[in-house]
Amino acid sequence: MTKQELIQKTIARKSDNPNGLAYINIDNENKYRGWVADFGFRRKGDTENIKLNLHKEYDLFLLFFMASVWSRPGPFENAAFLIGALVGNNKIDDSIVNVVARIRENFDINQFEGRLVNELRKKFSVRNDVIDSLKVLLKNWNDIYKKLNENHTERDWRQFAVYMNSIQGLGYGNKAMLIKIPLILRELRCQKVFDNIPGKYCCVADSRVKEAFKKITDTNFYTGNIDNVLKVSEKIYADYGDLYDIPLFAYKDLM
């Protein structure tokens, strides 16, 4: 399959099409709207799907937590449903630790409905060490929020990515966040929270994307450090533009 064929298949399966996929949130101009613009599911009885408004601090906090949860092995739906269940809590303090612990233990998929519920591949399960990362995020949140809202140039966004990679404990185990840092920048760019985030820093080179990239280009990439994560992101953006990594992420489902 060529890159252009993959793009066309992705567009054909966007979320508002009858046979679309919940996570392919593409607008009328065939640009990606971002994952958190529409989670693809809602609480039963609600008329609208759950989403994050990244102009609000609490929802912004949830975006960073989602990236941390997604830094662990396992289906992407786990992070989506965990964050979706937290929408509306609106408290960035230690109480959210207990809320997350209760969700882990008592999550009930029957409280939700929508396309992503129907597409769920495995039973919801979130690793216990997300609690540790949540505590790290809470401890560092004021500094992260302050640095995020500084006057950035395009070059400064690279430095923000490096800064996020310096915080130990936001990733798997006690590691720093790495692969999912571009996800944060992508979602901020999609919602136009900041107007100068370069698209080249916004593509997530996770294992699904890596596998698809190999099939399409017959080449591998290395993402062992933040410099290489951003280099690979730039390569993906050069190929797929404002669809970001979504065609490659969707490759397995599209096939």
Accessible surface in RSA format (square Angstrom, percent):
REM  Atomic radii and reference values for relative SASA: ProtOr
REM  Chains: A
REM  Algorithm: Lee & Richards
REM  Probe-radius: 1.40
REM  Slices: 20
REM RES _ NUM      All-atoms   Total-Side   Main-Chain    Non-polar    All polar
REM                ABS   REL    ABS   REL    ABS   REL    ABS   REL    ABS   REL
RES MET A   1    73.00  37.8  10.22   6.8  62.77 149.5  18.24  15.5  54.75  72.5
RES THR A   2    80.08  57.0  73.91  74.9   6.17  14.7  76.24 102.4   3.84   5.8
RES LYS A   3    86.48  42.2  83.64  51.3   2.84   6.8  44.28  39.9  42.20  45.0
RES GLN A   4   105.87  59.2 103.63  75.7   2.23   5.3  56.66 120.6  49.21  37.3
RES GLU A   5    90.23  51.8  86.15  65.2   4.08   9.7  36.26  70.1  53.97  44.1
RES LEU A   6     0.00   0.0   0.00   0.0   0.00   0.0   0.00   0.0   0.00   0.0
RES ILE A   7    24.76  14.1  24.76  18.4   0.00   0.0  24.76  17.8   0.00   0.0
RES GLN A   8    95.42  53.4  90.75  66.3   4.66  11.1  40.81  86.9  54.60  41.4
RES LYS A   9    91.98  44.9  88.57  54.3   3.41   8.1  42.24  38.0  49.74  53.0
RES THR A  10     0.00   0.0   0.00   0.0   0.00   0.0   0.00   0.0   0.00   0.0
RES ILE A  11    31.58  18.0  31.10  23.2   0.48   1.2  31.10  22.4   0.48   1.3
RES ALA A  12    56.57  52.0  43.68  67.4  12.89  29.3  51.72  72.8   4.86  12.9
RES ARG A  13    59.93  25.2  59.93  30.6   0.00   0.0  13.74  18.8  46.19  28.0
RES LYS A  14    29.74  14.5  29.74  18.2   0.00   0.0  13.19  11.9  16.55  17.6
RES SER A  15    26.15  22.1  17.82  23.8   8.33  19.2   9.48  20.2  16.67  23.4
RES ASP A  16   104.07  72.9  66.95  66.6  37.11  87.8  47.65 112.1  56.42  56.3
RES ASN A  17    38.62  26.6  37.39  36.1   1.23   3.0   4.77  11.5  33.84  32.7
RES PRO A  18   130.82  95.3  99.68  90.9  31.15 113.2 110.75  91.4  20.08 124.8
RES ASN A  19    95.78  66.1  84.86  82.0  10.92  26.3  44.60 107.3  51.19  49.5
RES GLY A  20     5.96   7.3   0.00   N/A   5.96   7.3   0.00   0.0   5.96  13.3
RES LEU A  21    18.31  10.2  18.31  13.1   0.00   0.0  18.31  12.9   0.00   0.0
RES ALA A  22     2.22   2.0   0.04   0.1   2.19   5.0   1.18   1.7   1.04   2.8
RES TYR A  23     4.55   2.1   4.54   2.6   0.02   0.0   4.54   3.4   0.02   0.0
RES ILE A  24     0.00   0.0   0.00   0.0   0.00   0.0   0.00   0.0   0.00   0.0
RES ASN A  25     0.41   0.3   0.35   0.3   0.06   0.1   0.06   0.1   0.35   0.3
RES ILE A  26     6.49   3.7   0.00   0.0   6.49  15.6   0.00   0.0   6.49  17.6
RES ASP A  27    49.76  34.9  43.95  43.7   5.81  13.7  25.49  60.0  24.27  24.2
RES ASN A  28   141.02  97.2 113.13 109.3  27.88  67.1  30.54  73.5 110.48 106.8
RES GLU A  29   126.56  72.7 103.98  78.7  22.58  53.8  46.31  89.6  80.25  65.5
RES ASN A  30    58.28  40.2  50.74  49.0   7.54  18.1   8.43  20.3  49.84  48.2
RES LYS A  31    94.39  46.0  94.39  57.9   0.00   0.0  47.26  42.5  47.13  50.2
RES TYR A  32     9.79   4.6   0.74   0.4   9.04  23.5   0.00   0.0   9.79  12.1
RES ARG A  33    91.28  38.3  83.17  42.4   8.10  19.3  25.95  35.5  65.33  39.6
RES GLY A  34     0.48   0.6   0.00   N/A   0.48   0.6   0.48   1.3   0.00   0.0
RES TRP A  35     7.82   3.1   7.82   3.8   0.00   0.0   7.82   4.2   0.00   0.0
RES VAL A  36     0.23   0.2   0.23   0.2   0.00   0.0   0.23   0.2   0.00   0.0
RES ALA A  37    16.81  15.5  11.12  17.2   5.69  12.9  13.45  18.9   3.36   8.9
RES ASP A  38    31.66  22.2  31.10  31.0   0.56   1.3   3.93   9.2  27.73  27.7
RES PHE A  39     0.35   0.2   0.00   0.0   0.35   0.9   0.23   0.1   0.12   0.3
RES GLY A  40     5.85   7.2   0.00   N/A   5.85   7.2   5.55  15.2   0.31   0.7
RES PHE A  41     0.00   0.0   0.00   0.0   0.00   0.0   0.00   0.0   0.00   0.0
RES ARG A  42    67.64  28.4  67.64  34.5   0.00   0.0   2.06   2.8  65.58  39.7
RES ARG A  43    79.79  33.5  79.78  40.7   0.01   0.0  40.08  54.8  39.71  24.1
RES LYS A  44   117.25  57.2  94.77  58.2  22.48  53.5  54.07  48.7  63.18  67.3
RES GLY A  45    73.88  91.1   0.00   N/A  73.88  91.1  41.89 115.0  31.99  71.6
RES ASP A  46    69.96  49.0  59.59  59.3  10.37  24.5  12.09  28.5  57.87  57.7
RES THR A  47   133.17  94.7  99.41 100.8  33.76  80.5  80.70 108.4  52.47  79.3
RES GLU A  48   121.25  69.6 111.09  84.0  10.16  24.2  45.89  88.8  75.36  61.5
RES ASN A  49    44.26  30.5  30.61  29.6  13.65  32.9   5.89  14.2  38.37  37.1
RES ILE A  50    11.79   6.7   5.98   4.5   5.81  14.0  11.79   8.5   0.00   0.0
RES LYS A  51   114.62  55.9 107.08  65.7   7.53  17.9  57.32  51.6  57.30  61.0
RES LEU A  52     3.33   1.9   0.00   0.0   3.33   8.4   0.00   0.0   3.33   9.0
RES ASN A  53    61.47  42.4  57.18  55.3   4.29  10.3  23.37  56.2  38.10  36.8
RES LEU A  54     1.78   1.0   0.00   0.0   1.78   4.5   0.00   0.0   1.78   4.8
RES HIS A  55   119.91  65.5  83.91  58.3  36.00  92.1  59.54  61.4  60.37  70.2
RES LYS A  56   125.14  61.1 120.16  73.7   4.98  11.9  69.23  62.3  55.91  59.6
RES GLU A  57    67.89  39.0  58.32  44.1   9.57  22.8  15.65  30.3  52.24  42.7
RES TYR A  58    16.12   7.5  13.13   7.5   2.99   7.8  13.13   9.9   2.99   3.7
RES ASP A  59    14.75  10.3  14.75  14.7   0.00   0.0   0.00   0.0  14.75  14.7
RES LEU A  60     7.47   4.2   7.47   5.3   0.00   0.0   7.47   5.2   0.00   0.0
RES PHE A  61     0.00   0.0   0.00   0.0   0.00   0.0   0.00   0.0   0.00   0.0
RES LEU A  62     0.00   0.0   0.00   0.0   0.00   0.0   0.00   0.0   0.00   0.0
RES LEU A  63     0.00   0.0   0.00   0.0   0.00   0.0   0.00   0.0   0.00   0.0
RES PHE A  64     0.23   0.1   0.01   0.0   0.22   0.6   0.01   0.0   0.22   0.6
RES PHE A  65     0.18   0.1   0.18   0.1   0.00   0.0   0.18   0.1   0.00   0.0
RES MET A  66     0.00   0.0   0.00   0.0   0.00   0.0   0.00   0.0   0.00   0.0
RES ALA A  67     0.00   0.0   0.00   0.0   0.00   0.0   0.00   0.0   0.00   0.0
RES SER A  68     0.29   0.2   0.29   0.4   0.00   0.0   0.13   0.3   0.16   0.2
RES VAL A  69     9.99   6.6   5.84   5.3   4.16  10.0   5.84   5.1   4.16  11.3
RES TRP A  70    27.53  11.0  22.04  10.7   5.49  12.9  22.63  12.1   4.89   7.9
RES SER A  71    28.96  24.5   6.36   8.5  22.61  52.1  11.92  25.4  17.04  23.9
RES ARG A  72    17.18   7.2   4.23   2.2  12.94  30.8   5.64   7.7  11.54   7.0
RES PRO A  73    86.80  63.3  61.52  56.1  25.29  91.9  73.47  60.7  13.33  82.9
RES GLY A  74    52.82  65.1   0.00   N/A  52.82  65.1  23.12  63.4  29.70  66.5
RES PRO A  75    35.46  25.8  25.30  23.1  10.15  36.9  31.79  26.2   3.67  22.8
RES PHE A  76    18.94   9.5  15.52   9.6   3.41   8.9  16.42  10.0   2.52   7.2
RES GLU A  77     3.06   1.8   3.05   2.3   0.01   0.0   0.58   1.1   2.48   2.0
RES ASN A  78    19.14  13.2  18.83  18.2   0.31   0.7   6.59  15.9  12.55  12.1
RES ALA A  79     0.81   0.7   0.44   0.7   0.36   0.8   0.44   0.6   0.36   1.0
RES ALA A  80     0.00   0.0   0.00   0.0   0.00   0.0   0.00   0.0   0.00   0.0
RES PHE A  81     0.29   0.1   0.29   0.2   0.00   0.0   0.29   0.2   0.00   0.0
RES LEU A  82     0.00   0.0   0.00   0.0   0.00   0.0   0.00   0.0   0.00   0.0
RES ILE A  83     0.00   0.0   0.00   0.0   0.00   0.0   0.00   0.0   0.00   0.0
RES GLY A  84     0.00   0.0   0.00   N/A   0.00   0.0   0.00   0.0   0.00   0.0
RES ALA A  85    24.89  22.9   8.44  13.0  16.46  37.4   9.07  12.8  15.82  41.9
RES LEU A  86     0.71   0.4   0.00   0.0   0.71   1.8   0.70   0.5   0.02   0.0
RES VAL A  87    31.95  21.0  25.30  22.9   6.66  16.0  25.30  22.0   6.66  18.1
RES GLY A  88    50.18  61.9   0.00   N/A  50.18  61.9  28.31  77.7  21.87  49.0
RES ASN A  89    46.44  32.0  25.37  24.5  21.07  50.7  14.02  33.7  32.42  31.3
RES ASN A  90    99.17  68.4  76.49  73.9  22.68  54.6  23.81  57.3  75.36  72.8
RES LYS A  91   119.77  58.4 116.05  71.2   3.72   8.9  62.67  56.4  57.10  60.8
RES ILE A  92    52.56  29.9  23.84  17.8  28.72  69.2  23.84  17.2  28.72  77.9
RES ASP A  93    66.20  46.4  60.09  59.8   6.11  14.4  37.30  87.8  28.90  28.8
RES ASP A  94   111.81  78.3 106.02 105.5   5.79  13.7  36.19  85.2  75.63  75.4
RES SER A  95    47.10  39.8  39.75  53.0   7.35  16.9  42.83  91.2   4.27   6.0
RES ILE A  96     0.00   0.0   0.00   0.0   0.00   0.0   0.00   0.0   0.00   0.0
RES VAL A  97    20.80  13.7  20.80  18.8   0.00   0.0  20.80  18.1   0.00   0.0
RES ASN A  98    90.70  62.5  89.72  86.7   0.98   2.4  12.65  30.4  78.05  75.4
RES VAL A  99    26.92  17.7  26.86  24.3   0.06   0.2  26.86  23.3   0.06   0.2
RES VAL A 100     0.00   0.0   0.00   0.0   0.00   0.0   0.00   0.0   0.00   0.0
RES ALA A 101    38.14  35.1  37.59  58.0   0.55   1.3  38.10  53.7   0.03   0.1
RES ARG A 102   137.31  57.7 134.73  68.7   2.58   6.1  63.73  87.1  73.57  44.6
RES ILE A 103    23.33  13.3  19.21  14.3   4.12   9.9  23.33  16.8   0.00   0.0
RES ARG A 104    61.02  25.6  38.30  19.5  22.73  54.1   0.80   1.1  60.22  36.5
RES GLU A 105   127.82  73.4  97.30  73.6  30.51  72.6  38.17  73.8  89.65  73.2
RES ASN A 106   105.02  72.4  83.50  80.7  21.52  51.8  34.73  83.6  70.30  67.9
RES PHE A 107    40.88  20.5   8.71   5.4  32.17  83.7  13.31   8.1  27.58  78.9
RES ASP A 108    56.23  39.4  52.21  52.0   4.02   9.5  18.02  42.4  38.21  38.1
RES ILE A 109    48.67  27.7  45.91  34.2   2.76   6.7  45.91  33.1   2.76   7.5
RES ASN A 110    99.04  68.3  91.20  88.1   7.84  18.9  20.04  48.2  79.00  76.4
RES GLN A 111   105.61  59.1  96.60  70.6   9.01  21.4  32.02  68.2  73.59  55.8
RES PHE A 112     7.17   3.6   4.66   2.9   2.51   6.5   4.66   2.8   2.51   7.2
RES GLU A 113    57.46  33.0  55.97  42.3   1.49   3.6  15.28  29.5  42.18  34.4
RES GLY A 114    11.77  14.5   0.00   N/A  11.77  14.5   7.32  20.1   4.45  10.0
RES ARG A 115    70.61  29.6  62.55  31.9   8.06  19.2  24.92  34.1  45.68  27.7
RES LEU A 116     0.67   0.4   0.67   0.5   0.00   0.0   0.67   0.5   0.00   0.0
RES VAL A 117    32.01  21.1  23.17  21.0   8.84  21.3  23.17  20.1   8.84  24.0
RES ASN A 118   127.43  87.9  90.27  87.2  37.17  89.5  31.26  75.2  96.17  93.0
RES GLU A 119    50.71  29.1  34.91  26.4  15.80  37.6  36.77  71.1  13.94  11.4
RES LEU A 120    45.47  25.3  20.87  14.9  24.60  61.8  20.87  14.7  24.60  66.2
RES ARG A 121   122.02  51.2  86.06  43.9  35.96  85.6  63.28  86.5  58.74  35.6
RES LYS A 122   139.76  68.2 127.99  78.5  11.77  28.0  83.77  75.4  55.99  59.6
RES LYS A 123   186.84  91.1 164.78 101.1  22.06  52.5 113.68 102.3  73.16  77.9
RES PHE A 124    21.79  10.9   8.89   5.5  12.90  33.6   9.21   5.6  12.59  36.0
RES SER A 125    74.96  63.3  65.32  87.2   9.64  22.2  34.38  73.2  40.58  56.9
RES VAL A 126    10.33   6.8   1.20   1.1   9.13  22.0   3.81   3.3   6.52  17.7
RES ARG A 127   102.29  42.9  91.51  46.6  10.78  25.7  38.72  52.9  63.57  38.5
RES ASN A 128    98.81  68.1  93.39  90.2   5.42  13.1  26.53  63.8  72.28  69.9
RES ASP A 129    23.90  16.7  21.01  20.9   2.89   6.8  19.94  46.9   3.96   3.9
RES VAL A 130     0.70   0.5   0.70   0.6   0.00   0.0   0.70   0.6   0.00   0.0
RES ILE A 131    20.77  11.8  20.77  15.5   0.00   0.0  20.77  15.0   0.00   0.0
RES ASP A 132    80.47  56.4  78.07  77.7   2.40   5.7  24.64  58.0  55.83  55.7
RES SER A 133     0.40   0.3   0.19   0.2   0.22   0.5   0.12   0.3   0.28   0.4
RES LEU A 134     0.00   0.0   0.00   0.0   0.00   0.0   0.00   0.0   0.00   0.0
RES LYS A 135   108.97  53.2 103.57  63.5   5.40  12.8  55.05  49.5  53.92  57.4
RES VAL A 136    35.33  23.3  33.76  30.6   1.58   3.8  35.32  30.7   0.01   0.0
RES LEU A 137     0.54   0.3   0.54   0.4   0.00   0.0   0.54   0.4   0.00   0.0
RES LEU A 138    30.61  17.0  13.36   9.6  17.25  43.4  13.72   9.6  16.89  45.5
RES LYS A 139   181.02  88.3 145.67  89.4  35.35  84.2  98.73  88.9  82.29  87.7
RES ASN A 140    34.12  23.5  33.68  32.5   0.44   1.1   0.44   1.1  33.68  32.6
RES TRP A 141     4.73   1.9   4.73   2.3   0.00   0.0   4.73   2.5   0.00   0.0
RES ASN A 142   120.40  83.0 113.03 109.2   7.37  17.7  29.93  72.0  90.47  87.4
RES ASP A 143    87.86  61.5  84.33  83.9   3.53   8.4  15.20  35.8  72.66  72.5
RES ILE A 144     0.00   0.0   0.00   0.0   0.00   0.0   0.00   0.0   0.00   0.0
RES TYR A 145    74.17  34.6  74.17  42.2   0.00   0.0  40.80  30.7  33.37  41.1
RES LYS A 146   147.99  72.2 139.19  85.4   8.80  21.0  88.42  79.6  59.57  63.4
RES LYS A 147    67.08  32.7  66.68  40.9   0.40   1.0  23.55  21.2  43.53  46.4
RES LEU A 148     0.12   0.1   0.12   0.1   0.00   0.0   0.12   0.1   0.00   0.0
RES ASN A 149    76.15  52.5  50.48  48.8  25.67  61.8  24.72  59.5  51.43  49.7
RES GLU A 150    83.93  48.2  71.72  54.3  12.21  29.1  34.45  66.6  49.47  40.4
RES ASN A 151   151.60 104.5 125.56 121.3  26.04  62.7  36.61  88.1 114.99 111.1
RES HIS A 152    26.74  14.6   8.42   5.9  18.32  46.9   6.82   7.0  19.91  23.2
RES THR A 153    81.05  57.6  77.25  78.3   3.80   9.1  76.38 102.6   4.66   7.0
RES GLU A 154   101.92  58.5  98.33  74.4   3.59   8.5  28.80  55.7  73.12  59.7
RES ARG A 155   187.84  78.9 181.48  92.5   6.36  15.1  63.95  87.4 123.89  75.1
RES ASP A 156    47.02  32.9  45.96  45.7   1.06   2.5   6.81  16.0  40.21  40.1
RES TRP A 157     0.49   0.2   0.49   0.2   0.00   0.0   0.49   0.3   0.00   0.0
RES ARG A 158    62.31  26.2  62.28  31.7   0.04   0.1  17.23  23.5  45.08  27.3
RES GLN A 159    93.62  52.4  89.39  65.3   4.23  10.1  38.12  81.1  55.50  42.1
RES PHE A 160     2.95   1.5   0.74   0.5   2.21   5.8   2.40   1.5   0.55   1.6
RES ALA A 161     0.00   0.0   0.00   0.0   0.00   0.0   0.00   0.0   0.00   0.0
RES VAL A 162    56.26  37.0  55.13  49.9   1.13   2.7  55.13  47.9   1.13   3.1
RES TYR A 163    45.53  21.3  40.35  23.0   5.18  13.5  42.15  31.7   3.38   4.2
RES MET A 164     0.07   0.0   0.07   0.0   0.00   0.0   0.07   0.1   0.00   0.0
RES ASN A 165    36.09  24.9  32.58  31.5   3.51   8.5   0.02   0.0  36.07  34.9
RES SER A 166    70.46  59.5  44.39  59.2  26.06  60.0  43.74  93.1  26.72  37.4
RES ILE A 167    15.47   8.8  11.29   8.4   4.18  10.1  15.47  11.1   0.00   0.0
RES GLN A 168   110.98  62.1  97.71  71.4  13.27  31.6  50.18 106.8  60.80  46.1
RES GLY A 169     3.08   3.8   0.00   N/A   3.08   3.8   1.94   5.3   1.14   2.6
RES LEU A 170     0.10   0.1   0.10   0.1   0.00   0.0   0.10   0.1   0.00   0.0
RES GLY A 171     1.12   1.4   0.00   N/A   1.12   1.4   1.12   3.1   0.00   0.0
RES TYR A 172    89.17  41.6  86.78  49.4   2.39   6.2  49.97  37.6  39.20  48.3
RES GLY A 173    36.55  45.1   0.00   N/A  36.55  45.1  30.68  84.2   5.87  13.2
RES ASN A 174   118.45  81.7 107.60 104.0  10.85  26.1  38.07  91.6  80.39  77.7
RES LYS A 175   134.03  65.4 131.03  80.4   3.00   7.1  85.50  77.0  48.53  51.7
RES ALA A 176    20.14  18.5   7.86  12.1  12.28  27.9   7.86  11.1  12.28  32.5
RES MET A 177     0.25   0.1   0.09   0.1   0.16   0.4   0.25   0.2   0.00   0.0
RES LEU A 178    36.60  20.4  34.33  24.6   2.27   5.7  34.33  24.1   2.27   6.1
RES ILE A 179    41.24  23.5  39.22  29.2   2.01   4.9  39.22  28.2   2.01   5.5
RES LYS A 180    21.38  10.4  21.30  13.1   0.09   0.2   7.55   6.8  13.83  14.7
RES ILE A 181     0.77   0.4   0.77   0.6   0.00   0.0   0.77   0.6   0.00   0.0
RES PRO A 182     0.00   0.0   0.00   0.0   0.00   0.0   0.00   0.0   0.00   0.0
RES LEU A 183     5.25   2.9   5.25   3.8   0.00   0.0   5.25   3.7   0.00   0.0
RES ILE A 184     0.71   0.4   0.71   0.5   0.00   0.0   0.71   0.5   0.00   0.0
RES LEU A 185     0.91   0.5   0.91   0.7   0.00   0.0   0.91   0.6   0.00   0.0
RES ARG A 186     7.48   3.1   7.48   3.8   0.00   0.0   0.00   0.0   7.48   4.5
RES GLU A 187     0.54   0.3   0.53   0.4   0.00   0.0   0.00   0.0   0.54   0.4
RES LEU A 188     0.00   0.0   0.00   0.0   0.00   0.0   0.00   0.0   0.00   0.0
RES ARG A 189    64.85  27.2  58.79  30.0   6.06  14.4  12.40  16.9  52.46  31.8
RES CYS A 190    22.75  17.2   0.53   0.6  22.22  52.2   6.44  16.3  16.32  17.6
RES GLN A 191    36.38  20.3  21.70  15.9  14.68  35.0  20.66  44.0  15.73  11.9
RES LYS A 192   160.66  78.4 146.20  89.7  14.46  34.4 102.57  92.3  58.10  61.9
RES VAL A 193    33.31  21.9  12.70  11.5  20.61  49.7  12.70  11.0  20.61  55.9
RES PHE A 194    39.66  19.8  32.17  19.9   7.50  19.5  36.93  22.4   2.73   7.8
RES ASP A 195   143.75 100.7 104.20 103.7  39.56  93.5  46.81 110.2  96.94  96.7
RES ASN A 196    43.30  29.9  36.97  35.7   6.32  15.2  23.10  55.6  20.19  19.5
RES ILE A 197     5.21   3.0   0.00   0.0   5.21  12.6   0.02   0.0   5.19  14.1
RES PRO A 198    14.24  10.4   5.76   5.2   8.48  30.8  14.24  11.8   0.00   0.0
RES GLY A 199     4.44   5.5   0.00   N/A   4.44   5.5   0.00   0.0   4.44   9.9
RES LYS A 200    72.86  35.5  72.07  44.2   0.79   1.9  24.91  22.4  47.96  51.1
RES TYR A 201    16.62   7.8  16.62   9.5   0.00   0.0   2.13   1.6  14.49  17.9
RES CYS A 202     0.00   0.0   0.00   0.0   0.00   0.0   0.00   0.0   0.00   0.0
RES CYS A 203     0.00   0.0   0.00   0.0   0.00   0.0   0.00   0.0   0.00   0.0
RES VAL A 204     4.09   2.7   4.09   3.7   0.00   0.0   4.09   3.5   0.00   0.0
RES ALA A 205     2.97   2.7   0.01   0.0   2.97   6.7   0.01   0.0   2.97   7.9
RES ASP A 206    21.47  15.0  17.64  17.6   3.83   9.1  11.15  26.2  10.32  10.3
RES SER A 207    90.54  76.5  77.92 104.0  12.63  29.1  51.78 110.3  38.77  54.3
RES ARG A 208    32.35  13.6  27.11  13.8   5.25  12.5  28.23  38.6   4.13   2.5
RES VAL A 209     0.00   0.0   0.00   0.0   0.00   0.0   0.00   0.0   0.00   0.0
RES LYS A 210    81.56  39.8  80.95  49.7   0.61   1.5  36.88  33.2  44.68  47.6
RES GLU A 211    83.41  47.9  75.98  57.5   7.43  17.7  36.30  70.2  47.12  38.5
RES ALA A 212     2.08   1.9   1.57   2.4   0.51   1.2   1.83   2.6   0.25   0.7
RES PHE A 213    14.35   7.2  14.35   8.9   0.00   0.0  14.35   8.7   0.00   0.0
RES LYS A 214    83.17  40.6  81.25  49.9   1.92   4.6  53.36  48.0  29.81  31.8
RES LYS A 215   119.35  58.2  84.86  52.1  34.49  82.1  40.69  36.6  78.66  83.8
RES ILE A 216    29.40  16.7   4.26   3.2  25.14  60.6   4.52   3.3  24.88  67.5
RES THR A 217    47.39  33.7  24.24  24.6  23.15  55.2  31.66  42.5  15.73  23.8
RES ASP A 218   110.28  77.2  97.61  97.1  12.67  30.0  29.32  69.0  80.96  80.7
RES THR A 219    69.86  49.7  65.49  66.4   4.37  10.4  64.42  86.5   5.44   8.2
RES ASN A 220   103.33  71.3  77.46  74.9  25.86  62.3  24.71  59.5  78.62  76.0
RES PHE A 221    12.84   6.4   2.08   1.3  10.76  28.0   9.95   6.0   2.89   8.3
RES TYR A 222   141.59  66.1 135.05  76.8   6.54  17.0 103.59  77.8  38.00  46.8
RES THR A 223    20.58  14.6  14.92  15.1   5.66  13.5   0.62   0.8  19.96  30.2
RES GLY A 224    43.88  54.1   0.00   N/A  43.88  54.1  18.14  49.8  25.74  57.7
RES ASN A 225    63.94  44.1  60.65  58.6   3.29   7.9  32.98  79.4  30.97  29.9
RES ILE A 226    16.18   9.2  15.90  11.8   0.28   0.7  15.90  11.4   0.28   0.8
RES ASP A 227    66.97  46.9  66.89  66.6   0.08   0.2   9.45  22.2  57.52  57.4
RES ASN A 228    35.32  24.4  35.32  34.1   0.00   0.0   0.00   0.0  35.32  34.1
RES VAL A 229     0.01   0.0   0.00   0.0   0.01   0.0   0.00   0.0   0.01   0.0
RES LEU A 230     1.26   0.7   0.47   0.3   0.79   2.0   0.88   0.6   0.39   1.0
RES LYS A 231   117.55  57.3 114.24  70.1   3.31   7.9  65.22  58.7  52.33  55.7
RES VAL A 232     5.03   3.3   5.03   4.6   0.00   0.0   5.03   4.4   0.00   0.0
RES SER A 233     0.00   0.0   0.00   0.0   0.00   0.0   0.00   0.0   0.00   0.0
RES GLU A 234    80.32  46.1  79.38  60.1   0.94   2.2  21.30  41.2  59.02  48.2
RES LYS A 235   114.65  55.9 107.71  66.1   6.94  16.5  65.82  59.2  48.83  52.0
RES ILE A 236     0.13   0.1   0.00   0.0   0.13   0.3   0.13   0.1   0.00   0.0
RES TYR A 237    51.57  24.1  48.83  27.8   2.73   7.1  34.84  26.2  16.73  20.6
RES ALA A 238    86.59  79.6  44.69  69.0  41.90  95.3  55.53  78.2  31.06  82.3
RES ASP A 239    44.67  31.3  25.16  25.0  19.52  46.2   2.70   6.4  41.97  41.9
RES TYR A 240    11.08   5.2   2.13   1.2   8.96  23.3   4.46   3.4   6.62   8.2
RES GLY A 241    24.59  30.3   0.00   N/A  24.59  30.3  22.73  62.4   1.85   4.2
RES ASP A 242    38.01  26.6  30.13  30.0   7.88  18.6   8.33  19.6  29.68  29.6
RES LEU A 243     9.63   5.4   8.98   6.4   0.65   1.6   8.98   6.3   0.65   1.7
RES TYR A 244     5.90   2.8   5.90   3.4   0.00   0.0   0.40   0.3   5.50   6.8
RES ASP A 245     3.90   2.7   3.90   3.9   0.00   0.0   0.00   0.0   3.90   3.9
RES ILE A 246     7.12   4.0   7.12   5.3   0.00   0.0   7.12   5.1   0.00   0.0
RES PRO A 247     0.00   0.0   0.00   0.0   0.00   0.0   0.00   0.0   0.00   0.0
RES LEU A 248     1.68   0.9   0.87   0.6   0.80   2.0   0.87   0.6   0.80   2.2
RES PHE A 249    24.44  12.2  23.94  14.8   0.50   1.3  23.94  14.5   0.50   1.4
RES ALA A 250     0.00   0.0   0.00   0.0   0.00   0.0   0.00   0.0   0.00   0.0
RES TYR A 251    27.10  12.7  27.10  15.4   0.00   0.0  10.56   7.9  16.54  20.4
RES LYS A 252   115.08  56.1  98.63  60.5  16.45  39.2  64.05  57.7  51.03  54.4
RES ASP A 253    52.07  36.5  29.34  29.2  22.73  53.7  11.79  27.7  40.28  40.2
RES LEU A 254    20.81  11.6   1.11   0.8  19.70  49.5   1.22   0.9  19.59  52.7
RES MET A 255   134.07  69.4  73.06  48.4  61.00 145.2  89.65  76.2  44.41  58.8
END  Absolute sums over single chains surface
CHAIN  1 A    11958.4       9809.5       2149.0       5629.1       6329.4
END  Absolute sums over all chains
TOTAL         11958.4       9809.5       2149.0       5629.1       6329.4
